[in-house]
């Protein structure tokens, strides 16, 4: 999956019913910090992902159809306190 390391967009790959993190590219790590590979995204990104994003992940898993989120607003509580950002 290293082909996605320098992609100009965030790439996050999960697997299974609980969406365990398999891969996060440089862009995702720049946005959210180092994420624990193998952890469910509901745990490692719980302060970031809203229910609507988790619902999209569930739908993609169930249907096999791709999804594109043109704009995502998140509030991350990383070093320096909570901060809201929009990605799109």
LUMLUM-632643 format. One record per atom (N, C-alpha, C): residue number from 1; residue in one letter; atom name; x, y, z. Coordinates in Angstrom, 1 decimal. Last residue first. Layout:
N
REC   k r  a      X      Y      Z
REC NUM A CA      X      Y      Z
...
This chain:
88
REC   k r  a      X      Y      Z
REC  88 X  N  -11.6   18.8    2.7
REC  88 X CA  -12.4   18.6    1.5
REC  88 X  C  -11.7   19.0    0.2
REC  87 X  N  -11.9   19.3    6.1
REC  87 X CA  -11.1   18.7    5.0
REC  87 X  C  -12.0   18.5    3.8
REC  86 X  N  -11.8   21.5    8.7
REC  86 X CA  -12.6   21.0    7.6
REC  86 X  C  -11.7   20.5    6.6
REC  85 X  N  -11.5   21.3   12.3
REC  85 X CA  -10.9   21.5   10.9
REC  85 X  C  -11.9   21.0    9.9
REC  84 X  N  -11.1   22.4   15.6
REC  84 X CA  -12.0   22.0   14.5
REC  84 X  C  -11.4   22.3   13.2
REC  83 X  N   -9.5   21.2   18.4
REC  83 X CA   -9.4   22.1   17.3
REC  83 X  C  -10.3   21.5   16.2
REC  82 X  N   -8.6   20.9   21.8
REC  82 X CA   -9.5   20.7   20.7
REC  82 X  C   -9.4   21.7   19.6
REC  81 X  N   -4.9   21.0   22.6
REC  81 X CA   -6.3   21.1   22.9
REC  81 X  C   -7.2   20.9   21.6
REC  80 X  N   -2.3   20.5   22.2
REC  80 X CA   -2.7   21.9   22.0
REC  80 X  C   -4.2   22.1   22.2
REC  79 X  N   -2.5   17.3   20.8
REC  79 X CA   -1.7   18.3   21.5
REC  79 X  C   -2.1   19.7   21.2
REC  78 X  N   -6.0   16.8   20.1
REC  78 X CA   -4.6   16.4   20.1
REC  78 X  C   -3.8   17.4   20.9
REC  77 X  N   -8.9   16.4   19.4
REC  77 X CA   -8.3   16.9   20.7
REC  77 X  C   -6.9   16.2   20.8
REC  76 X  N  -10.6   17.5   16.6
REC  76 X CA   -9.6   16.6   17.1
REC  76 X  C   -9.1   17.2   18.4
REC  75 X  N  -13.4   17.5   14.8
REC  75 X CA  -12.8   18.2   15.9
REC  75 X  C  -11.9   17.2   16.6
REC  74 X  N  -14.1   17.8   11.3
REC  74 X CA  -13.7   17.0   12.5
REC  74 X  C  -13.3   18.0   13.6
REC  73 X  N  -15.8   17.6    8.4
REC  73 X CA  -15.5   18.5    9.5
REC  73 X  C  -15.2   17.6   10.7
REC  72 X  N  -15.3   17.0    5.0
REC  72 X CA  -15.4   16.3    6.3
REC  72 X  C  -15.0   17.3    7.4
REC  71 X  N  -16.3   16.7    1.7
REC  71 X CA  -16.0   17.6    2.8
REC  71 X  C  -16.3   16.9    4.1
REC  70 X  N  -16.7   14.6    0.1
REC  70 X CA  -16.1   15.8   -0.5
REC  70 X  C  -15.7   16.8    0.6
REC  69 X  N  -16.2   11.3    0.3
REC  69 X CA  -16.7   12.4    1.2
REC  69 X  C  -16.0   13.6    0.7
REC  68 X  N  -17.3    8.6   -1.5
REC  68 X CA  -16.4    9.8   -1.5
REC  68 X  C  -17.0   10.8   -0.6
REC  67 X  N  -17.3    5.1   -1.7
REC  67 X CA  -17.9    6.3   -1.1
REC  67 X  C  -16.9    7.4   -1.2
REC  66 X  N  -18.1    2.1   -3.5
REC  66 X CA  -17.2    3.1   -3.0
REC  66 X  C  -17.9    4.3   -2.5
REC  65 X  N  -19.8   -0.9   -2.3
REC  65 X CA  -19.7    0.3   -3.2
REC  65 X  C  -18.7    1.3   -2.6
REC  64 X  N  -20.2   -2.9   -0.6
REC  64 X CA  -19.0   -3.0   -1.5
REC  64 X  C  -18.9   -1.9   -2.4
REC  63 X  N  -22.1   -2.9    1.3
REC  63 X CA  -22.5   -2.9   -0.1
REC  63 X  C  -21.4   -3.2   -1.0
REC  62 X  N  -20.8   -3.1    3.9
REC  62 X CA  -22.0   -3.9    3.6
REC  62 X  C  -22.3   -4.0    2.1
REC  61 X  N  -18.7   -1.2    3.7
REC  61 X CA  -18.5   -2.6    4.0
REC  61 X  C  -19.6   -3.5    3.6
REC  60 X  N  -20.2    1.1    3.2
REC  60 X CA  -19.2    0.6    2.2
REC  60 X  C  -18.9   -0.9    2.4
REC  59 X  N  -21.6    1.3    5.6
REC  59 X CA  -22.3    1.1    4.3
REC  59 X  C  -21.4    0.6    3.3
REC  58 X  N  -19.6    1.7    7.5
REC  58 X CA  -20.4    0.5    7.6
REC  58 X  C  -21.1    0.2    6.3
REC  57 X  N  -18.6    4.2    6.6
REC  57 X CA  -17.7    3.0    6.6
REC  57 X  C  -18.6    1.7    6.7
REC  56 X  N  -20.9    5.7    7.0
REC  56 X CA  -20.4    5.5    5.7
REC  56 X  C  -19.5    4.3    5.6
REC  55 X  N  -21.0    5.6    9.8
REC  55 X CA  -22.1    5.0    9.1
REC  55 X  C  -21.7    4.8    7.6
REC  54 X  N  -18.8    7.1   10.4
REC  54 X CA  -18.8    5.7   10.8
REC  54 X  C  -19.9    4.9   10.0
REC  53 X  N  -19.7    9.6    9.6
REC  53 X CA  -18.6    9.0    8.9
REC  53 X  C  -18.5    7.5    9.2
REC  52 X  N  -21.8   10.0   11.4
REC  52 X CA  -22.1   10.0   10.0
REC  52 X  C  -20.9    9.3    9.2
REC  51 X  N  -20.6   10.1   13.9
REC  51 X CA  -21.4    8.9   13.6
REC  51 X  C  -21.7    8.8   12.1
REC  50 X  N  -17.2   11.4   13.5
REC  50 X CA  -18.6   11.5   13.9
REC  50 X  C  -19.4   10.2   13.4
REC  49 X  N  -13.9   11.0   14.5
REC  49 X CA  -15.0   10.5   13.6
REC  49 X  C  -16.4   10.7   14.2
REC  48 X  N  -12.4   12.0   16.8
REC  48 X CA  -12.4   12.7   15.5
REC  48 X  C  -13.7   12.3   14.6
REC  47 X  N  -12.2   10.5   18.9
REC  47 X CA  -12.4   11.9   19.2
REC  47 X  C  -12.5   12.7   17.9
REC  46 X  N  -11.8    7.9   17.8
REC  46 X CA  -13.1    8.2   18.5
REC  46 X  C  -13.3    9.7   18.7
REC  45 X  N   -9.8    6.7   16.5
REC  45 X CA  -10.2    8.0   16.0
REC  45 X  C  -11.5    8.4   16.6
REC  44 X  N   -9.3    4.3   17.8
REC  44 X CA   -8.2    5.2   17.5
REC  44 X  C   -8.5    6.5   17.0
REC  43 X  N  -12.0    3.3   18.0
REC  43 X CA  -11.2    3.5   19.1
REC  43 X  C  -10.1    4.5   18.8
REC  42 X  N  -13.0    3.1   15.4
REC  42 X CA  -13.9    3.7   16.5
REC  42 X  C  -13.1    4.0   17.7
REC  41 X  N  -11.1    1.6   14.1
REC  41 X CA  -11.1    3.1   13.9
REC  41 X  C  -12.0    3.8   15.0
REC  40 X  N   -9.4   -0.9   16.0
REC  40 X CA  -10.6   -0.4   15.4
REC  40 X  C  -10.6    1.1   15.3
REC  39 X  N   -5.9   -1.5   15.3
REC  39 X CA   -7.0   -1.0   16.2
REC  39 X  C   -8.2   -0.6   15.4
REC  38 X  N   -4.1   -2.0   13.3
REC  38 X CA   -4.8   -3.1   13.9
REC  38 X  C   -5.9   -2.7   14.9
REC  37 X  N   -1.9    0.7   14.1
REC  37 X CA   -2.3   -0.3   13.1
REC  37 X  C   -2.9   -1.5   13.8
REC  36 X  N   -2.6    3.6   15.7
REC  36 X CA   -2.2    2.2   15.9
REC  36 X  C   -2.8    1.2   14.9
REC  35 X  N   -1.4    6.5   14.1
REC  35 X CA   -2.5    5.7   14.5
REC  35 X  C   -2.1    4.3   14.7
REC  34 X  N    0.1    9.6   14.6
REC  34 X CA    0.3    8.2   14.4
REC  34 X  C   -0.9    7.4   14.9
REC  33 X  N   -2.1   12.3   13.4
REC  33 X CA   -1.0   11.7   14.2
REC  33 X  C   -0.8   10.3   13.9
REC  32 X  N   -4.0   13.5   11.8
REC  32 X CA   -4.4   12.9   13.0
REC  32 X  C   -3.3   12.2   13.9
REC  31 X  N   -2.7   14.7    9.5
REC  31 X CA   -3.9   15.2   10.1
REC  31 X  C   -4.2   14.8   11.5
REC  30 X  N   -0.5   13.1    9.0
REC  30 X CA   -0.3   14.5    9.3
REC  30 X  C   -1.5   15.2    9.9
REC  29 X  N   -1.8   10.7    8.6
REC  29 X CA   -1.0   10.8    9.8
REC  29 X  C   -0.7   12.2   10.1
REC  28 X  N   -3.0   11.3    6.1
REC  28 X CA   -3.9   11.0    7.3
REC  28 X  C   -3.0   11.1    8.6
REC  27 X  N   -0.7   11.7    4.6
REC  27 X CA   -1.7   12.7    4.7
REC  27 X  C   -2.6   12.5    6.0
REC  26 X  N    0.6    9.2    4.6
REC  26 X CA    1.2   10.3    5.2
REC  26 X  C    0.2   11.4    5.5
REC  25 X  N   -2.1    6.7    5.2
REC  25 X CA   -0.9    7.3    4.5
REC  25 X  C   -0.4    8.5    5.2
REC  24 X  N   -2.7    3.8    7.0
REC  24 X CA   -3.0    5.2    6.9
REC  24 X  C   -1.8    5.9    6.2
REC  23 X  N   -4.0    0.5    7.3
REC  23 X CA   -3.1    1.4    6.7
REC  23 X  C   -3.6    2.8    6.8
REC  22 X  N   -5.8   -0.9    8.8
REC  22 X CA   -4.7   -1.7    8.1
REC  22 X  C   -3.6   -0.7    7.6
REC  21 X  N   -7.9   -0.8   11.5
REC  21 X CA   -7.0    0.0   10.7
REC  21 X  C   -5.9   -0.9   10.1
REC  20 X  N  -11.0   -2.4   11.5
REC  20 X CA   -9.6   -2.4   12.1
REC  20 X  C   -8.7   -1.7   11.1
REC  19 X  N  -13.9   -2.5   11.5
REC  19 X CA  -13.1   -1.5   10.7
REC  19 X  C  -11.7   -1.3   11.4
REC  18 X  N  -15.5   -4.4   12.5
REC  18 X CA  -15.1   -3.4   13.4
REC  18 X  C  -14.1   -2.4   12.8
REC  17 X  N  -15.7   -6.1   10.2
REC  17 X CA  -16.9   -5.6   10.8
REC  17 X  C  -16.6   -4.4   11.7
REC  16 X  N  -12.8   -5.6    8.0
REC  16 X CA  -13.7   -6.3    9.0
REC  16 X  C  -14.8   -5.4    9.5
REC  15 X  N  -10.4   -3.0    7.7
REC  15 X CA  -10.9   -4.3    7.4
REC  15 X  C  -11.8   -4.8    8.5
REC  14 X  N   -9.3    0.1    6.1
REC  14 X CA   -9.7   -0.7    7.2
REC  14 X  C  -10.2   -2.1    6.7
REC  13 X  N   -7.2    2.7    5.2
REC  13 X CA   -7.7    1.3    4.8
REC  13 X  C   -8.1    0.6    6.1
REC  12 X  N   -7.1    5.9    4.0
REC  12 X CA   -7.2    5.1    5.3
REC  12 X  C   -7.8    3.8    4.8
REC  11 X  N   -5.6    8.7    2.7
REC  11 X CA   -6.0    7.3    2.4
REC  11 X  C   -5.9    6.5    3.7
REC  10 X  N   -5.9   12.0    1.8
REC  10 X CA   -5.9   11.0    2.9
REC  10 X  C   -6.4    9.7    2.4
REC   9 X  N   -4.1   13.1   -1.1
REC   9 X CA   -5.4   13.0   -0.3
REC   9 X  C   -5.2   11.9    0.7
REC   8 X  N   -2.0   12.8   -2.8
REC   8 X CA   -2.4   14.1   -2.5
REC   8 X  C   -3.7   14.2   -1.7
REC   7 X  N    0.2   10.2   -1.7
REC   7 X CA   -1.0   10.6   -2.4
REC   7 X  C   -1.4   12.0   -1.9
REC   6 X  N    2.4    9.0   -0.6
REC   6 X CA    2.5   10.4   -1.0
REC   6 X  C    1.3   10.9   -1.8
REC   5 X  N    1.4    6.3    0.0
REC   5 X CA    2.1    7.2    1.0
REC   5 X  C    2.1    8.6    0.6
REC   4 X  N    0.3    4.6   -1.9
REC   4 X CA   -0.5    5.7   -1.4
REC   4 X  C    0.2    6.6   -0.4
REC   3 X  N    2.2    2.7   -2.2
REC   3 X CA    1.9    3.5   -3.4
REC   3 X  C    1.1    4.7   -3.0
REC   2 X  N    2.2    1.1    0.0
REC   2 X CA    3.1    2.2    0.0
REC   2 X  C    2.9    3.2   -1.1
REC   1 X  N    0.8   -1.2    0.0
REC   1 X CA    0.0    0.0    0.0
REC   1 X  C    0.9    1.3    0.0
